[in-house]
Amino acid sequence: MAETLGPLAAFMHSRCVKSDGIVFVDSTPLCVCENIRIPRHKTFAGVAGRGELVSFCLTRGNVDDRKPVPTLANILIGKLFGDRGCISKKLT
């Protein structure tokens, strides 16, 4: 696991784009299986799509989802939207 963390972080940083002013925050596990089914999904066809990364943070499973959000939000310009699982009262 330790050998893969550096290359994974470098790859993820290379995939990040600049913010366009509206950003959504969510804590989502990385999907690593059954990607072949993505084109077959019919729910929200034509509306939903894959998002672009603006920033990311890898944490352990026992870390509160709200803890890294202030650090990630410091580099953003514009509006940040999230559900109650990601946005604390203080961050609101």
N, CA, C and O of each residue as an XYZ file, in Angstrom:
368
protein
N       0.817     -1.192      0.000
C       0.000      0.000      0.000
C       0.864      1.260      0.000
O       0.548      2.227     -0.692
N       1.938      1.254      0.763
C       2.789      2.436      0.854
C       3.467      2.749     -0.479
O       3.679      3.917     -0.807
N       3.808      1.712     -1.251
C       4.465      1.940     -2.544
C       3.536      2.582     -3.567
O       4.002      3.270     -4.475
N       2.247      2.369     -3.434
C       1.297      2.877     -4.423
C       0.776      4.277     -4.099
O       0.216      4.935     -4.976
N       0.943      4.737     -2.885
C       0.381      6.027     -2.492
C       0.998      7.188     -3.263
O       0.272      8.069     -3.724
N       2.306      7.208     -3.411
C       2.977      8.289     -4.154
C       2.545      8.357     -5.610
O       2.118      9.417     -6.067
N       2.643      7.243     -6.364
C       2.189      7.281     -7.756
C       0.705      7.608     -7.900
O       0.322      8.306     -8.839
N      -0.142      7.116     -6.984
C      -1.572      7.418     -7.053
C      -1.821      8.905     -6.843
O      -2.601      9.511     -7.578
N      -1.170      9.497     -5.851
C      -1.341     10.930     -5.596
C      -0.852     11.758     -6.775
O      -1.491     12.746     -7.139
N       0.277     11.372     -7.383
C       0.795     12.097     -8.544
C      -0.172     12.004     -9.717
O      -0.414     12.998    -10.401
N      -0.720     10.829     -9.953
C      -1.686     10.655    -11.037
C      -2.937     11.481    -10.793
O      -3.429     12.143    -11.707
N      -3.460     11.452     -9.564
C      -4.679     12.200     -9.258
C      -4.454     13.697     -9.412
O      -5.340     14.397     -9.903
N      -3.295     14.209     -9.008
C      -2.993     15.636     -9.187
C      -2.914     15.999    -10.665
O      -3.283     17.107    -11.052
N      -2.438     15.078    -11.485
C      -2.353     15.353    -12.923
C      -3.730     15.413    -13.567
O      -3.870     15.987    -14.647
N      -4.746     14.842    -12.941
C      -6.105     14.816    -13.478
C      -6.953     15.992    -13.002
O      -8.068     16.171    -13.494
N      -6.466     16.791    -12.069
C      -7.224     17.925    -11.527
C      -7.285     19.066    -12.536
O      -6.342     19.291    -13.295
N      -8.422     19.789    -12.535
C      -8.633     20.926    -13.427
C      -8.864     22.186    -12.592
O      -9.036     22.098    -11.376
N      -8.869     23.331    -13.220
C      -9.157     24.605    -12.537
C     -10.658     24.699    -12.269
O     -11.473     24.202    -13.046
N     -11.002     25.336    -11.173
C     -12.400     25.531    -10.809
C     -13.041     26.585    -11.704
O     -12.409     27.583    -12.050
N     -14.310     26.356    -12.078
C     -15.036     27.334    -12.886
C     -15.975     28.193    -12.046
O     -16.794     28.929    -12.597
N     -15.866     28.109    -10.720
C     -16.671     28.952     -9.845
C     -17.752     28.215     -9.090
O     -18.232     28.716     -8.073
N     -18.156     27.033     -9.551
C     -19.149     26.226     -8.847
C     -18.549     24.844     -8.654
O     -18.207     24.160     -9.618
N     -18.424     24.437     -7.380
C     -17.777     23.167     -7.057
C     -18.669     22.395     -6.095
O     -19.279     22.978     -5.199
N     -18.741     21.094     -6.284
C     -19.491     20.212     -5.402
C     -18.507     19.336     -4.645
O     -17.562     18.805     -5.229
N     -18.729     19.185     -3.348
C     -17.866     18.355     -2.521
C     -18.645     17.111     -2.114
O     -19.820     17.183     -1.753
N     -17.965     15.973     -2.182
C     -18.592     14.721     -1.774
C     -17.498     13.748     -1.381
O     -16.414     13.752     -1.964
N     -17.777     12.930     -0.410
C     -16.829     11.880     -0.051
C     -17.329     10.600     -0.694
O     -18.395     10.088     -0.352
N     -16.558     10.104     -1.611
C     -16.962      8.944     -2.391
C     -15.819      7.954     -2.464
O     -14.683      8.334     -2.746
N     -16.105      6.697     -2.213
C     -15.048      5.709     -2.401
C     -14.722      5.568     -3.879
O     -15.591      5.748     -4.732
N     -13.476      5.247     -4.181
C     -13.084      5.049     -5.567
C     -13.681      3.754     -6.086
O     -13.521      2.702     -5.467
N     -14.355      3.822     -7.196
C     -14.941      2.641     -7.817
C     -13.844      1.937     -8.605
O     -13.281      2.518     -9.533
N     -13.538      0.716     -8.254
C     -12.447      0.011     -8.922
C     -12.910     -1.251     -9.637
O     -12.082     -2.025    -10.118
N     -14.213     -1.469     -9.715
C     -14.685     -2.664    -10.394
C     -15.961     -2.349    -11.170
O     -16.656     -1.373    -10.886
N     -16.245     -3.176    -12.130
C     -17.450     -3.111    -12.945
C     -17.612     -1.790    -13.690
O     -18.735     -1.316    -13.866
N     -16.504     -1.187    -14.130
C     -16.597      0.034    -14.929
C     -17.204     -0.230    -16.292
O     -17.635      0.707    -16.964
N     -17.249     -1.475    -16.711
C     -17.829     -1.823    -18.002
C     -19.330     -1.508    -18.041
O     -19.897     -1.357    -19.123
N     -19.967     -1.409    -16.894
C     -21.407     -1.147    -16.829
C     -21.759      0.331    -16.962
O     -22.935      0.659    -17.120
N     -20.798      1.218    -16.904
C     -21.077      2.659    -16.930
C     -21.906      3.062    -18.141
O     -22.881      3.792    -17.961
N     -21.587      2.636    -19.370
C     -22.409      3.057    -20.515
C     -23.822      2.497    -20.524
O     -24.688      3.026    -21.221
N     -24.069      1.445    -19.767
C     -25.387      0.804    -19.760
C     -26.395      1.475    -18.838
O     -27.589      1.190    -18.939
N     -25.963      2.348    -17.951
C     -26.875      2.975    -16.996
C     -27.866      3.874    -17.727
O     -27.469      4.682    -18.567
N     -29.152      3.739    -17.412
C     -30.200      4.515    -18.065
C     -30.721      5.651    -17.191
O     -31.325      6.594    -17.703
N     -30.495      5.575    -15.877
C     -30.975      6.603    -14.972
C     -30.242      7.911    -15.249
O     -29.012      7.934    -15.275
N     -30.963      8.975    -15.452
C     -30.433     10.297    -15.756
C     -29.578     10.307    -17.032
O     -28.629     11.083    -17.147
N     -29.920      9.456    -17.963
C     -29.181      9.422    -19.232
C     -29.291     10.782    -19.916
O     -30.386     11.335    -20.014
N     -28.199     11.313    -20.378
C     -28.168     12.610    -21.034
C     -28.044     13.781    -20.075
O     -27.781     14.902    -20.508
N     -28.227     13.548    -18.781
C     -28.126     14.614    -17.792
C     -26.886     14.416    -16.926
O     -26.074     15.327    -16.763
N     -26.755     13.223    -16.382
C     -25.636     12.933    -15.488
C     -24.386     12.609    -16.294
O     -24.465     12.153    -17.435
N     -23.273     12.842    -15.703
C     -22.001     12.530    -16.339
C     -20.919     12.412    -15.297
O     -21.156     12.606    -14.104
N     -19.752     12.098    -15.754
C     -18.620     12.019    -14.839
C     -18.102     13.423    -14.579
O     -17.984     14.242    -15.491
N     -17.802     13.678    -13.337
C     -17.302     14.995    -12.970
C     -15.806     15.105    -13.163
O     -15.122     14.114    -13.416
N     -15.314     16.309    -13.042
C     -13.891     16.561    -13.119
C     -13.381     16.846    -11.713
O     -14.096     17.419    -10.891
N     -12.174     16.454    -11.446
C     -11.570     16.703    -10.139
C     -11.011     18.116    -10.089
O     -10.338     18.556    -11.020
N     -11.287     18.815     -9.017
C     -10.686     20.125     -8.771
C      -9.615     19.961     -7.698
O      -8.546     20.568     -7.774
N      -9.911     19.143     -6.710
C      -8.981     18.848     -5.644
C      -9.401     17.530     -5.013
O     -10.535     17.089     -5.198
N      -8.514     16.906     -4.282
C      -8.863     15.648     -3.637
C      -7.998     15.455     -2.401
O      -6.976     16.118     -2.223
N      -8.430     14.536     -1.557
C      -7.690     14.199     -0.350
C      -7.973     12.731     -0.040
O      -9.130     12.315      0.003
N      -6.928     11.958      0.173
C      -7.076     10.562      0.568
C      -6.967     10.485      2.080
O      -6.013     10.997      2.666
N      -7.943      9.847      2.711
C      -7.926      9.696      4.163
C      -8.198      8.249      4.521
O      -8.656      7.460      3.695
N      -7.914      7.924      5.746
C      -8.247      6.593      6.259
C      -9.760      6.502      6.469
O     -10.451      7.520      6.496
N     -10.257      5.302      6.615
C     -11.688      5.094      6.799
C     -12.233      5.645      8.097
O     -13.436      5.888      8.199
N     -11.377      5.852      9.105
C     -11.860      6.327     10.402
C     -11.773      7.846     10.551
O     -11.961      8.360     11.654
N     -11.492      8.580      9.462
C     -11.401     10.042      9.501
C     -12.752     10.632      9.106
O     -13.347     10.217      8.111
N     -13.227     11.588      9.875
C     -14.498     12.257      9.584
C     -14.422     12.934      8.213
O     -13.428     13.588      7.895
N     -15.469     12.775      7.405
C     -15.505     13.327      6.052
C     -15.368     14.846      6.031
O     -14.893     15.410      5.046
N     -15.777     15.505      7.100
C     -15.732     16.969      7.141
C     -14.355     17.522      7.469
O     -14.104     18.705      7.242
N     -13.455     16.700      7.998
C     -12.157     17.191      8.452
C     -11.299     17.786      7.325
O     -10.753     18.871      7.526
N     -11.144     17.151      6.157
C     -10.283     17.738      5.119
C     -10.948     18.832      4.277
O     -10.262     19.484      3.489
N     -12.237     19.050      4.414
C     -12.950     20.009      3.556
C     -12.418     21.438      3.681
O     -12.231     22.077      2.646
N     -12.160     21.987      4.875
C     -11.634     23.363      4.937
C     -10.309     23.533      4.195
O     -10.092     24.554      3.542
N      -9.429     22.547      4.292
C      -8.151     22.618      3.591
C      -8.367     22.594      2.081
O      -7.725     23.348      1.350
N      -9.258     21.742      1.618
C      -9.542     21.655      0.183
C     -10.237     22.919     -0.319
O     -10.016     23.336     -1.455
N     -11.070     23.527      0.515
C     -11.836     24.712      0.106
C     -10.982     25.969      0.041
O     -11.367     26.926     -0.631
N      -9.837     26.002      0.715
C      -8.987     27.191      0.720
C      -8.485     27.570     -0.668
O      -8.239     28.747     -0.931
N      -8.328     26.600     -1.555
C      -7.785     26.893     -2.887
C      -8.872     27.235     -3.897
O      -8.572     27.569     -5.044
N     -10.133     27.154     -3.478
C     -11.244     27.362     -4.413
C     -11.685     28.818     -4.473
O     -11.600     29.549     -3.486
N     -12.152     29.224     -5.635
C     -12.753     30.536     -5.822
C     -14.159     30.291     -6.360
O     -14.321     29.612     -7.374
N     -15.152     30.822     -5.709
C     -16.527     30.620     -6.144
C     -17.364     30.004     -5.046
O     -17.137     30.258     -3.864
N     -18.335     29.193     -5.438
C     -19.257     28.583     -4.485
C     -18.983     27.095     -4.346
O     -18.687     26.405     -5.321
N     -19.087     26.615     -3.113
C     -18.876     25.220     -2.796
C     -20.176     24.653     -2.248
O     -20.717     25.175     -1.272
N     -20.678     23.598     -2.861
C     -21.915     22.965     -2.433
C     -21.613     21.561     -1.929
O     -20.759     20.866     -2.479
N     -22.312     21.151     -0.887
C     -22.140     19.810     -0.352
C     -23.323     19.431      0.515
O     -24.120     20.283      0.907
N     -23.429     18.144      0.812
C     -24.516     17.691      1.678
C     -24.085     17.793      3.140
O     -22.957     18.189      3.435
N     -24.971     17.442      4.035
C     -24.681     17.575      5.467
C     -23.528     16.685      5.918
O     -22.902     16.951      6.944
N     -23.247     15.636      5.159
C     -22.143     14.757      5.509
C     -20.789     15.393      5.282
O     -19.795     14.942      5.852
N     -20.726     16.427      4.467
C     -19.442     17.064      4.132
C     -19.314     18.485      4.651
O     -18.198     18.959      4.864
N     -20.416     19.171      4.859
C     -20.370     20.576      5.268
C     -20.803     20.680      6.731
O     -21.948     20.371      7.063
N     -19.910     21.106      7.589
C     -20.232     21.272      9.006
C     -20.872     22.645      9.240
O     -20.886     23.482      8.337
N     -21.397     22.878     10.436
C     -21.995     24.173     10.767
C     -20.967     25.289     10.668
O     -21.262     26.373     10.165
N     -19.747     25.016     11.156
C     -18.686     26.016     11.123
C     -18.317     26.365      9.677
O     -18.098     27.537      9.370
N     -18.247     25.391      8.803
C     -17.883     25.622      7.415
C     -19.001     26.321      6.651
O     -18.726     27.053      5.700
N     -20.250     26.114      7.042
C     -21.363     26.778      6.376
C     -21.227     28.270      6.507
O     -22.073     29.013      6.009
